[in-house]
């Protein structure tokens, strides 16, 4: 139910205010490198950081007007996570097809 974006579409949408949220593990980020301008939120903390109702939400991302794209290593974990996060009432939740490897 989540519209997925290609890496090229993601880059274009980032220029229009879409936040890229990197959910890769520390080991993956160490091995592959960081993504400039991405916000890092570990996958195991993603829900409570993006849930508007949570007292521990990220103040920039856990808002009704937030637009976020999740990215993982290959695009599988981020698509599952986006389906969960979409329930939190953010303006837009998507993920990057193919993940970091794409």
Secondary structure, DSSP 4 states (H G I P E B T S, - for coil): -PPPB-HHHHHHHHTTTPEEEE---HHHHHHH---TTPEE--GGGHHHHH-TT-TT--TTTSSTT-EEEEE-SSSHHHHHHHHHHGGG--SEEEEBTTTTT-
